[in-house]
Amino acid sequence: NGCLVVVGGQPATPLAKQLLNGNKNIDLVVRYDGEKTLEEIVNIRGKGSNNFNGIPNIVYRGNEGIIEEKIEKLDVTQLPIPNRKIRGINFDDYINS
């Protein structure tokens, strides 16, 4: 229905090609660290483009079959600490119960 379906995570990294071959509803598989990769995907889609050529750590279908982009390691220590607060949930109470 026009949505971009992206999967990733530890199980997806070694199985990227199999996921694409086994499910035509998956458009992209993100391998390894996906924080910056997902940001690039969102920026490209925000511009109305579907050209994912050159985005590191992704595997996707192209005109010539399945395309595996280069693997780029990410120094996650350089990323900001995620805000894990959810409105209405006291995590201290949740963790300590």
N, C-alpha and C positions, 0 to 999 in steps of 0.2 A: 504493500500500500504506500510505497514511496519512502518508507522509513529505512534508515541505515542501521543494520544490525551488526554490532561489534561485540565480539567475545574475547576474553582474555583470562589471565590468571595462570597459576602454576600448571594446572592440567592442560591448558590450551597450548602452552609453549612447545612441547614435543609433538603435539598432535595437530598442528595448524593445518597441514595439507589434508589430513583425514577429515577434520571438521568441515572444511570447505567442500571436499568431495562428497561427504555424506549428508550434507544439509544445504540445499540450494538457497535457503532463507538467510544464511549467514553471509554477510558481505565482506567483512574484514576480521582477521584474527590478529590480536596484539600479542606478541611474544615478549618474554622477559619484562623489564620495567616499562610500564605504560604511561607513567604520569605525563611526561612531555609529549609522547606519541599521541595520546588521546587529545591533548591540547591542540596539536597540529591538525588532527582529524576534524575537530570541532571548528577550528578557524577556516579550514578549506570548505567545509559544508556551509559555514556562515556566509561565505562568498558565493554560494550557489554552485560550487564546483564538485565534481566527483573524480578529479584527477589526484590520485593518492601516490603517484609515482615519486619515489625518492624519500618518502617518509620512513625513517628507520623503525625497525622492529615490527613491521606488519607483513602479513601474507594476505593476498587477495586475488580475485579472478581478473585477468586481463584478456585482451583479444588473443594473445598467444598462449593462454592457459593460466595456470597458477603462478603468481609472481611472488617471490620471496625477497623482500628488501633487506638491506644490510642490517646486521645486529649492531646496536650501539649501546654500550653499557652506560648506565646513569649513576652518578654519585648521589645516592639518595640522602646523604648527610647534608647536601647543599639545598635540599628542598625545605620549604617552611613546614613547621609542625601543623598537621591538620587540625582544624577545629572540630572536635568530636561532640560538641554540645548539641543536644537536641531539645528544643523548646518543650517544656513540660515534664521532662524526665530528669530526676536527680540521680546521676550516675553513682554518687557516693552511696546512696541508699540502695541502689540496685546491686552494686558490687558487694556491699557489706551484708546483704541479706542472705 
